[in-house]
């Protein structure tokens, strides 16, 4: 769904009725879950043998956390603090 939306956005063909905020909310949710999986992988690997290295766990957590932050900031700027429209 997200990539279909991105295709339409790149082609400037997104329908006016399309709820673009749902795509952003879905991405924020995806990144939140990704952080949770990385953290739980770290927690469970300390109590059991795990085939996942610490550097891999930390890299994944940093990646997901940074994407989470970027999507939240994007959503705030785009949907909460809507920029004023320029008058031509």
LINVENGI-V664699 format. One record per run of one state. SS is the DSSP state (alpha for helix, beta for strand, coil for the rest). FROM is the first residue (numbers start at 1). TO is the last residue. Records with the same first field share a line. If there is no record, write none. Layout:
SS = FROM-TO ; FROM-TO
//
This chain:
coil = 1-1 ; 11-19 ; 48-53 ; 81-88
alpha = 2-10 ; 20-47 ; 54-80
//
